[in-house]
Amino acid sequence: MKANEVKKLRDDELAAEAKRLRKAIFDLRAQTVTEKTKDSSQFKKNRKDLARVLTERSSRIKKATK
């Protein structure tokens, strides 16, 4: 997910996307314990996407409080 795609999301969509990414990261972690992951690059991609979503969310909160 690109940064401009994240900026287009509404606040409730950002929260849902953050929840989905956290679950995906958890599932990947659990998958590595129980079996071999097919694509280990998904860890990095999901973490970066989650960081983008959380950064956008926090910047919106800061703008709203000013």
C-alpha contacts under 8 A as a table, 3 or more apart, distances in Angstrom:
res1	aa1	res2	aa2	distance
1	M	5	E	6.39
1	M	6	V	7.03
1	M	49	D	6.14
2	K	5	E	5.25
2	K	6	V	6.49
2	K	49	D	7.91
3	A	6	V	5.05
3	A	7	K	6.33
3	A	52	R	6.55
4	N	7	K	5.08
4	N	8	K	6.53
5	E	8	K	5.33
5	E	9	L	6.90
6	V	9	L	5.45
6	V	14	L	7.56
6	V	52	R	7.21
6	V	53	V	6.30
6	V	56	E	7.25
7	K	56	E	6.81
9	L	13	E	5.80
9	L	14	L	6.14
10	R	13	E	5.14
10	R	14	L	6.21
11	D	14	L	5.07
11	D	15	A	6.44
11	D	57	R	7.30
12	D	15	A	5.14
12	D	16	A	6.28
13	E	16	A	5.01
13	E	17	E	6.00
14	L	17	E	5.07
14	L	18	A	6.12
14	L	53	V	6.28
14	L	54	L	8.00
14	L	57	R	6.94
15	A	18	A	5.15
15	A	19	K	6.25
16	A	19	K	5.10
16	A	20	R	6.16
17	E	20	R	4.99
17	E	21	L	6.11
17	E	53	V	7.46
18	A	21	L	5.18
18	A	22	R	6.15
18	A	50	L	5.91
18	A	53	V	6.38
18	A	54	L	7.13
19	K	22	R	5.20
19	K	23	K	6.27
20	R	23	K	5.18
20	R	24	A	6.19
21	L	24	A	4.93
21	L	25	I	6.16
21	L	46	N	6.17
21	L	47	R	7.78
21	L	49	D	7.58
21	L	50	L	6.05
22	R	25	I	5.17
22	R	26	F	6.19
22	R	50	L	7.39
23	K	26	F	5.00
23	K	27	D	6.06
24	A	27	D	5.05
24	A	28	L	6.16
24	A	46	N	7.41
25	I	28	L	5.11
25	I	29	R	6.21
25	I	43	F	6.52
25	I	46	N	6.57
25	I	47	R	7.40
26	F	29	R	5.09
26	F	30	A	6.18
27	D	30	A	5.04
27	D	31	Q	5.98
28	L	31	Q	4.91
28	L	32	T	6.30
28	L	37	T	7.25
28	L	43	F	7.17
29	R	32	T	5.30
29	R	33	V	6.68
30	A	33	V	5.25
30	A	34	T	6.37
31	Q	34	T	5.23
31	Q	35	E	5.41
31	Q	36	K	6.68
31	Q	37	T	6.18
32	T	35	E	5.36
32	T	36	K	5.41
32	T	37	T	5.68
33	V	36	K	7.72
37	T	40	S	6.12
39	D	42	Q	5.98
40	S	43	F	6.06
41	S	44	K	5.56
41	S	45	K	6.44
42	Q	45	K	4.98
42	Q	46	N	5.86
43	F	46	N	5.40
43	F	47	R	6.13
44	K	47	R	5.19
44	K	48	K	6.13
45	K	48	K	5.27
45	K	49	D	6.13
46	N	49	D	5.05
46	N	50	L	6.04
47	R	50	L	5.09
47	R	51	A	6.18
48	K	51	A	5.00
48	K	52	R	6.23
49	D	52	R	5.06
49	D	53	V	6.27
50	L	53	V	5.12
50	L	54	L	6.12
51	A	54	L	5.15
51	A	55	T	5.93
52	R	55	T	5.16
52	R	56	E	6.20
53	V	56	E	5.28
53	V	57	R	6.16
54	L	57	R	4.97
54	L	58	S	6.10
55	T	58	S	5.23
55	T	59	S	6.14
56	E	59	S	5.13
56	E	60	R	6.20
57	R	60	R	5.23
57	R	61	I	6.36
58	S	61	I	5.02
58	S	62	K	6.23
59	S	62	K	5.05
59	S	63	K	6.19
60	R	63	K	5.09
60	R	64	A	6.14
61	I	64	A	5.09
61	I	65	T	6.32
62	K	65	T	5.29
62	K	66	K	6.46
63	K	66	K	5.43
